[in-house]
Amino acid sequence: MRLFKFVLIPAVLFLLPGIGQAGWLWQNPLPQGNCLKNVCFVDNNTGYTVGEYGTILKTTNGGANWMSQTSGTTYPLQSVYFPVDSQTGYAVGDAGTILKTTNGGSDWVSQNSGTLLCFQSINFPIDVTTGYVVGESGIILKTTNGGANWVSQSSGTTNQLSSVDFPVDIITGYVVGEYGIILKTTNGGDNWARQASVTNDWLFSVNFPVDAKTGYAVGYNGTILKTTDGGANWVSQPSGTPSLLFSVNFPMDASTGYTVGVRPTVILKTTDGGINWSRQASGTIDGLVSVHFPVDNSTGYVVGNYGTTLKTTDGGENWVSLSSGITNELYSVHFPVDASTGYAVGDFGTIQKTADGGVNWKSQNSGTDYSLHSVHFPADAYTGYTVGYGGTILKTTDGGTNWSRQTSGTTISLWSVHFPVDASIGYVVGDYGTTLKTTDGGENWVSESSGTTQCLVSIQFPLDALTGYVVGNYGAILKTTNGGGNWAILNSGTTNSLLSVHFPLDVQTGFAVGDYGTILKTTDGGASWVSQCLGTSYYLVSVHFPVDASTGCVAEWYSNIFVTTDGGENWVSQISGTTNYLYSVCFPEDVSTGYLVGGGGTILKTTDGGASFVEQTTEVKGQRLEVRLTTTPNPFSSQTRILYQLSSRFSVSLKIYNIAGQIVRTLENESRAPINGSGSSTEARSYNVMWDGRDERGRAVPAGVYLIRLEAGEHREMSKVVLIR
């Protein structure tokens, strides 16, 4: 009897039951850094918040701790509502997403909305049975059976609808949206009548606190409207701010209420029905998107950009942050020696340091407010350099306790710094072809001629201080073999800007990445560059091969990650778990432990190469099976390739299911053999199967999350893939 061994490496990073945490995990901000779009508390202790990337968080202790829940989608969730208790609730979002839970979020089940339009708001007025959803293109849906069926109603408009509120029953309700539109129904949505709103500004939120007579609507340019006659007349109130007001909430009556917004960040409060609105100190500059006071006028919650979560227990006199960490953009990360001690730099002179593998990130005083674009510690964790805007060059010799400014001789923005061997000889590049060199640890920086006026963005000397490479705008690639004495312009074969360069082992084999999904590889020291395909048209901002020229990682500006294990012949997409921009990736020691930094203070860490790795051992008579299951690209829009490997003959079934568990397509249903056709080979044979996003009848299926189920012998495993349209 032999061992049955199954290995699953899904490219989509979901927390599957029984697997535990894997993939890319948040280190900053905490508990997470995705934008939160809506917050709903059942009482002062139990609440939910939803946001970008399918984020759902739950607290049962007033926000002291937040637990991430599995939504089953990566689409943004815009609204969440628990009408009666903490068990049964709904969340809606982009691409027609409607989710329902009946067990407090332990499970969220997708409902069929019948549309791919984006939803903005959901409201169940009195129970969990009858509810309404509104969204783009004037869509209004209604259910009378808890979401088992959603029926479209005629809104009479194609404007985006942002918020819905039925104040006391399922009969009379209001909807607001684009171009100042206000709709009202008095018959449960059978008819919607347009009201005069006295504004053309976008209205984002509507709230009738007590009855169907007195209500408020807020929106663009600090707009606040009030009605006391059921919307027959709406009167503008002075807010004293030009902010985009995204949410309004009057908890108990029509007198005391709150509204929050962005650009600039603001919390306003009124105690006289909106005659006067006073500004409250939020303690943050990050945009605020949703406010909710669940029980009274004292205890309330606000959520917003980069996971910002605030709480007050005194009616807003004091707002306390429930989230932690910085939210400034981070542009560069470097771990010089091992995976424990590292640095990240970014906007407003931000420098972050960890000495415990990212468990704690602590701010350091850079002495500047200028943006810092690159950080490098050449030999140890003590002596390092960072460069940035306005010709800024900073140096530390004590692990960042003190940073001293060096004289660069320029005010031009500097984008990359590299010291190839030790802390003495180093190079910096920047705007307008700027190239600087020091041979004395930065005491003196000397300008060298690069031979170009293009912005130079990334520099690396792979082995020594003689041979190095620089990449920059319009496909610029430069090479020196004499320590910068001369720079030769190489033919990259592209005019797309290149943003990062890395030669992992020697001066021969290297990679460069840049705009519009550009990735180039050379194996002859830059004499020729071959284009590789990652399946994306977004900007690739950082490339790193930690050990050799085979296994590497590329970060995409628009939050995706790509990995290769064969030198770039094939790239597999990973999901980072965020929609924040990414700027820099670093794997300090091996292909397992890595870090990503990006927008809103994003710091992510993986200890499994960015993909969950599960190994299970089961006995199967006389046979041994090894399977590697991947999908690429993922997410995909036209087709995705599913790869699996077998080392024994087995009957294989490979099927696609929708999130409701219905079979969409059978891709494989036959016997498969290993490389020599017998059951004894230990070599695995690879099988490629393409799925084009269509069902058995050849019809295009809706965008969303689909399950890939592989049955091999007696074993069954499942992965997930995301289809976008």
MIZAFI-739893 format. One record per residue (C-alpha): z, y, x. Coordinates in steps of 0.05 Angstrom, whole numbers, plus 32768, in hexadecimal, padded with zeros to 4 digits. Each point is the difference from the previous one (the first is absolute). Layout:
! MIZAFI-739893
ZYX
...
This chain:
! MIZAFI-739893
800080008000
7FEB8043801C
801680477FF5
7FDC802D7FCF
7FFF8046801D
7FE8803D7FD9
7FF98045801D
7FF1803B7FD4
7FEF8045801C
7FED802C7FC5
7FDE80418010
801F80217FC4
8049800D800D
80277FF17FC1
80477FE67FFE
7FF27FBC7FE2
80387FD97FE0
802A7FDA8033
7FDE801F803C
802C803B8010
7FEC80418021
7FC27FFF802B
7FC6802D8013
800A804B800C
804580197FED
801A80477FF7
802C801E8037
7FF780487FEC
8008801F7FCD
80317FD27FDE
80027FDC7FD1
7FB4800C8002
7FD08039800B
7FCB7FFB7FCA
7FFA80397FCE
802A7FF37FC2
7FDF80177FC0
80337FF47FCA
804A7FF07FF6
80237FE27FC4
804B7FF17FFA
801D7FD87FC7
8045801C800F
801F8024803B
80007FC1802A
7FC27FD67FF0
7FBC801D800C
7FB97FF48016
7FCD80288026
7FB67FF2800B
7FCA801C802D
7FC87FF68031
7FE97FBB8017
801E7FDE7FC3
804680148016
80397FEE7FD0
8048800C8014
803F7FF17FD9
804880168008
803E7FE87FDC
8033802D8022
7FE680467FF4
7FCF8000803A
80307FEB8037
7FD27FC5800B
7FB97FF47FEB
7FDF7FBB7FFA
7FB57FF88006
7FDF7FD87FC9
7FBE7FDC8002
7FCF80227FD2
7FC47FD48010
7FD3803C800A
7FEF80308037
7FE780357FD0
802A803F7FF8
80317FFC7FC7
800780427FDB
80357FF57FCB
803A7FD17FEE
80277FFB7FC0
803B7FD67FE8
800880117FB7
80407FDB7FEC
80237FDE8039
7FF87FED804A
7FDC7FBF7FF2
7FBF80107FDB
7FD48036801D
7FB98014800E
7FDA8020803A
7FB9801C8000
7FD080188035
7FBB8002801C
7FC67FD27FEE
801B7FF17FBA
80417FE3801B
80367FF07FCD
803C7FD78016
803A7FE57FD7
80427FE18012
80337FDF7FD3
80327FEE8036
801180418022
7FC57FFF802F
800A7FBB801E
7FBB7FF27FE6
7FCA80327FED
7FC77FE47FD7
7FBC80227FFB
7FE780107FBB
7FB880067FEB
7FF080497FF3
7FB67FF57FF6
7FEE8039802F
7FFC80148049
801280487FF1
803E801B8021
803F80087FD7
8030803A800B
80397FF87FCE
80217FCD7FD2
803180087FC7
80237FCF7FD1
8024802D7FCE
80347FD47FDF
7FF97FB78017
7FDA7FD2802E
7FCB7FF07FCC
7FD980407FF1
7FE8802B8039
7FCA802F8018
7FDB80098042
7FD4803B8014
7FD3800E803C
7FBD8016801A
7FC3800F7FD6
802B800E7FC4
80167FB87FF7
803A7FF07FD1
80167FB87FF4
80337FE77FCE
80247FBE7FF9
802A7FE67FC6
80117FBD801E
8020800F8043
7FBF80058025
7FE17FBE7FEC
7FC8802B7FE5
7FED80478011
7FD380267FCF
7FD9803E8012
800A803F7FD8
7FD0803B7FFB
801C803C8024
7FC4802C7FF3
7FFD80158049
7FE87FE78043
8033802A8025
80337FDA802A
80417FF77FD9
803E8004802B
803D7FF57FD4
80137FE47FBB
804180097FD9
80147FE67FBB
804380227FF7
80227FDC7FC6
7FD27FCB7FE2
7FBD7FDD8007
7FDD80317FD1
80038045801F
7FEC800A8048
7FE3802F8033
7FD17FF9803B
7FEF80348035
7FCD80028038
7FC680208023
7FE980477FEF
8040800E7FDB
7FF07FCD7FC9
80377FF07FCE
7FF77FCA7FCC
802C7FEE7FC5
80027FC67FD0
80297FF87FC0
7FE77FBB7FED
800C7FD4803D
7FC180148024
7FCE7FF17FC8
7FED80498008
800C802F803A
7FFA804B7FF3
7FF680338037
803380398004
7FF98046801E
80257FFD8042
7FF480498018
7FEC7FE68046
7FC67FE08023
802D7FE78038
800A7FB58007
803E7FE97FDB
80237FC58022
803D7FF17FD5
801980097FB9
80467FF67FE4
801D80087FBA
804B7FF5800C
801D7FFB7FBA
7FCC80027FC9
7FB6800B7FF5
8008804B7FF9
8019801B8043
7FDD7FEB803F
7FEA80148045
7FC27FF5802B
7FF88010804A
7FC680018030
7FD580238032
80118045801D
80487FFC7FE9
7FEB7FFB7FB7
80387FF47FCE
7FF180007FB5
80317FFA7FC6
7FF87FF37FB6
803480037FC9
7FD27FEF7FC6
7FE27FBE8012
7FC9801D802A
7FE480317FCC
800F80358034
800B7FF7804B
801F80398027
7FFB8009804C
804280078026
800880208045
80107FCC8034
8000802E803C
7FD87FCF802A
7FB77FEF800E
80127FB78009
7FDE7FC67FDF
80367FEA7FCF
7FF87FB57FF7
803B7FEC7FD5
802F801F7FCC
803F7FE17FE2
8032801B7FCD
80367FCA7FFF
802C80117FC5
7FE6803B7FD9
7FCB80378001
802B802F8029
800C7FDF8044
7FC67FE48025
7FE07FF58044
7FBB8002801D
7FE77FEC8046
7FC1800B8027
7FD980098041
7FDC80358029
8034801B8009
80367FCC7FF3
802C80167FC7
80377FEC7FD0
800B802F7FC5
80377FFF7FCC
800B80257FBF
803E80027FD4
7FE4802F7FCB
7FC37FDC7FE7
7FD2801B8036
800D804A7FF8
80177FFD8048
7FEE7FCC8035
80297FFF8040
7FEC7FDF8041
802D7FCA801C
80077FEC8049
7FDF7FBC8009
800C7FF9804A
7FB97FE7800B
7FBA801C800C
7FDF7FC07FE7
7FDE80057FBC
80287FEC7FC3
7FDB7FDB7FC8
80307FE67FCC
804580117FE4
802E7FD97FD1
8046800C7FE7
800F7FC07FDA
8042800D7FDB
801780488007
7FF280438021
80297FEE803E
7FE37FC28021
7FB67FFF800F
7FCC7FE68030
7FC1801C801F
7FC97FDA8026
7FC380178026
7FD57FFD803E
800F7FD0803A
80347FDB7FD7
802B803D7FF7
803A7FF17FD0
803580327FED
803E7FFB7FD4
803080337FE1
80417FF47FDC
801080497FF1
7FC380187FDA
7FD88011803E
8033802C8024
7FF97FCD8037
7FC77FD0800C
800E7FC68030
7FC87FD88021
80027FB67FF1
7FC77FF38031
80078008804B
7FD5800F803D
7FCE80368014
7FC0800D7FDA
7FD980278034
7FBD7FE38015
80057FD1803B
7FC27FFB802C
80127FD3803A
802F7FC6800F
80107FDF8043
802F7FC98016
7FFD8001804B
80247FC18016
80127FD47FC5
800480007FB4
8045801F7FFF
7FFA8046801D
7FC8802C7FE7
7FEC80477FEF
7FD780217FCA
7FE880487FFE
7FE0802D7FCC
800080427FD9
802F803A800E
80157FE48044
801A7FC07FE1
80187FCB8031
80207FC07FE7
80217FCB802B
80197FBA7FF3
80287FD4802F
80097FC67FD0
7FBA7FEC7FEB
7FFC80347FCA
803F7FEF7FDA
80148048800E
7FD1803A8011
8022803E801A
7FE480468007
7FFC80218044
7FFC804A800F
7FBB800F801B
800C804B8006
7FBE800F7FDD
7FE580087FBA
7FB97FEE8016
7FE17FBF7FEA
80057FC88033
7FC37FD28001
800E7FCB8036
803B7FE18024
80017FD4803E
80367FE2802B
7FDD7FE1803D
80347FD38021
80417FFF7FDB
8023801C7FC3
801C803D8025
7FC78028801C
7FC980147FD0
7FD180357FE8
7FE6801C7FBF
7FC880317FF3
7FE880297FC5
7FEA80417FE1
7FFA80408029
7FFC7FDD8043
80457FE27FF8
80167FCD8034
80487FE87FFE
80247FD18030
80417FDA7FFF
80237FD98037
803D7FEA7FD8
7FE27FDB7FC5
7FF5803D7FD7
8046801E8002
7FDF803C801F
7FB780157FFB
7FE58036802F
7FC080267FF7
7FCC7FFD8037
7FCB80338011
7FBD7FE57FEA
7FD8803F8010
7FDF7FFE7FBB
800E80117FB7
7FCC7FCE7FE8
80187FC67FD5
800D7FC18029
7FF57FBD7FDE
80107FC78030
802A7FF3803E
80007FC4802E
80237FEF8041
7FE07FC08019
80317FE58034
803E802B8008
801C80447FEB
7FDC80268038
7FB57FFC7FF2
7FEB800F7FB9
7FC8801B7FD5
7FFA80297FC1
7FC380107FD4
7FF580307FC8
7FD280317FDC
7FBF801A801E
7FFB7FC98034
80438012801F
80177FCF8036
8040800B8027
801E7FD78039
804380008024
80137FDB8040
804880188002
801E7FEC7FBE
7FE8803E7FDC
801A8035802F
7FB880168006
7FC77FF17FCF
7FBA800B801A
7FC380097FD4
7FC57FD2800F
7FB980057FE8
7FF07FCC7FCB
7FB780147FFA
800680097FB5
801980337FCE
800F7FCC7FCA
80477FF67FE9
801D7FC68028
80327FD87FD7
80177FC28026
80067FED804A
80137FBF8024
80017FE88048
80067FB47FF8
80167FEA8046
800980398030
7FF9804B8008
7FB67FFC8014
7FD87FE17FC7
800A801C7FBB
7FDE800D7FBE
800180397FCE
7FE380037FB9
7FF6803A7FD1
7FD580247FCD
7FB77FEF7FF2
80047FBC8022
8017801B8043
80157FCC8033
801080158047
80107FD5803D
801C80108044
80077FD2803C
801F8032802F
803E80197FDC
7FDC80357FD8
7FDB801F803A
7FC17FF17FD9
7FF67FED7FB8
7FC17FDB7FEB
7FE780067FB8
7FF37FBB7FE4
7FD07FEE7FC9
802A7FEA7FC4
7FC57FF77FD2
802280297FC9
800A80487FEC
803F7FEF7FD8
803F801D801E
802A7FCE8027
804B80057FF9
801F7FC9802A
7FEE7FD6803D
80237FC3801E
7FF07FD18039
80357FC97FFC
7FFB7FDC8043
7FCC801D802F
7FCC80378006
7FC87FD47FE5
80127FED7FB8
801680357FD0
7FFC801B7FBA
7FF680457FE1
800980127FB6
7FF1803D7FD6
7FE2801F7FC3
7FDE7FDB7FC7
801A7FBC8015
7FE280048046
80187FCC8031
7FDF7FF58043
800B7FCB8035
7FEB7FFD8049
80047FC68031
7FDF8022803A
802B803C800E
7FDD802C7FCD
7FB97FF68018
7FF17FE87FBA
802680047FBF
7FF57FD07FC5
801280147FBA
802D7FD27FD8
800A7FFE7FB5
804480077FDD
7FE6800A7FBA
801C80467FF7
7FE180468000
80428024800B
8019801E8041
801C7FCE8033
803680278026
80217FCF8030
7FF07FBF8024
802E7FD48029
7FF87FBB8020
80467FEE8018
7FF57FC3802B
7FB67FF2800D
7FBB80127FE7
80027FCD7FC8
803880157FD1
800380487FEA
801180307FC8
7FDE803E7FE4
802180337FD3
7FD680237FCC
801180477FEC
7FFF7FEC7FB7
803A7FD08006
7FDC7FBE8010
80097FD3803C
7FCE7FD18021
800E7FC88030
7FD57FD2802A
800F7FC18027
7FBB7FF6801E
7FF280418025
7FE480237FC3
7FCD7FCC7FE9
80287FFD7FC0
803180337FE4
80317FF07FC9
801E80377FD5
804A80067FF6
8024802A7FCD
80338030801C
8026800A7FBF
7FF4804B7FFF
7FCC80337FED
801A80318034
7FD180118038
80077FD6803F
7FF6801D8046
80197FD18036
800E7FB7800C
80267FDF8039
80117FB78010
802F8006803C
80057FB9801A
7FD97FCE7FD7
7FD57FF77FC3
803B7FF77FD2
802C803E8003
7FDD80427FF3
800A80467FE5
7FD780307FD7
800C804A7FF5
7FDF80317FD1
800580347FCA
804180137FDF
80297FE5803A
7FE47FBA7FF5
801B7FCC8031
7FEF7FB87FF1
80137FC28028
7FE87FB88000
801D7FC48024
7FCA7FCF7FEA
7FC080238015
7FFB80237FBD
7FF67FC27FD6
80327FD17FE1
80037FBD8022
801B7FC47FDB
80057FBB801E
80147FC57FD4
80047FB78014
7FF57FC87FCD
7FF27FB68009
7FBC7FE87FE9
7FED7FB7800D
7FD47FF9803D
7FE480478001
800D80428021
7FE580437FE5
7FFE80448020
7FE680397FD7
7FF680498011
7FEE80287FC2
7FE780488007
7FD780317FD7
7FD78038801D
7FF480377FEF
803E80097FD6
7FFF802A7FD5
7FB67FF77FF2
7FCC80207FD2
7FC27FD48003
80137FBD8020
80377FE18029
7FFE7FC5802F
80357FCA7FF7
800C7FD5803E
80277FBF8004
80047FCA8035
800B7FB57FFA
80137FCC8033
7FFE7FC57FCF
7FD47FE97FC7
801C80197FBD
7FE8800F7FBB
8000804C7FFE
8004802D7FC4
7FF8804B800A
8006802B7FC1
800780497FEE
803280137FCA
800F80427FDF
8047801B7FFE
80097FE27FBB
7FF57FBB801E
7FBA7FF47FE2
7FCA7FDF802A
7FCB80328013
7FD57FD8802F
7FFF7FBB8021
7FE780098047
800C7FBA801D
800D7FBD7FE0
7FEC7FC98030
80157FD5803A
800280238043
80017FE08045
801880178045
7FD3800D803A
7FEC7FB8800E
7FFF7FEA7FB7
803B7FD18007
804880057FEE
801A7FFA8046
7FE8803F8023
803380338014
7FCA80368004
7FFB802C7FC3
7FBD800F7FE1
7FF680447FE0
7FE2800B7FBB
7FE880427FE7
7FFB800F7FB6
7FE780427FE4
8019801E7FBF
7FD780397FE3
803280187FCC
7FDE7FDB7FC7
80167FCB7FD0
7FE17FBC7FEF
7FCA80227FD6
7FED80328035
8023803A7FDE
80238035802B
804B7FFA7FF6
802D803D7FFB
8021801F803C
80467FE6800E
80297FCB8023
7FE57FB87FFF
80207FC08018
7FDE7FD0802F
801B7FB97FF4
7FF27FCA8034
800F7FB77FF0
7FF97FD0803A
80197FBA7FF4
804480057FE1
800E80468019
7FF480417FDA
80048046801B
7FEC80457FE7
7FEC8042801E
7FEA80427FE1
7FC4802C8006
7FF380467FE5
7FBD80127FE0
7FEE804A7FFB
7FC6801D7FDA
